[in-house]
Amino acid sequence: MKGIVEERAVKLGEYIVENKATVRSTAKQFDVSKSTVHKDVSQRLMKINFGLFNEVKDVLEVNKAERHLRGGMATKNKYEAFAAVKNEFKG
């Protein structure tokens, strides 16, 4: 079991770095929980592959700094879609 967890941590880390992915999108891609992804890349990966850990950390720091922008865009898109549907029923 231990080897499988270590392999998963490396695969998750590589995916995040290659795709500049978020924890949420990585969890969805690998069908695991966000908590699992976070623990694997923030704790386990540090002990397995420190270089990859640093690369992942850099990507996640950028994601964290930009998350308020992504959240704002998601809200904007939600209300624009709602308005489009509302206008469709009016016309």
Secondary structure as GFF3:
##gff-version 3
##sequence-region A 1 91
A	DSSP	alpha_helix	2	19	.	.	.	ID=ss1
A	DSSP	alpha_helix	23	30	.	.	.	ID=ss2
A	DSSP	alpha_helix	34	39	.	.	.	ID=ss3
A	DSSP	pi_helix	40	44	.	.	.	ID=ss4
A	DSSP	alpha_helix	45	48	.	.	.	ID=ss5
A	DSSP	alpha_helix	50	90	.	.	.	ID=ss6
###
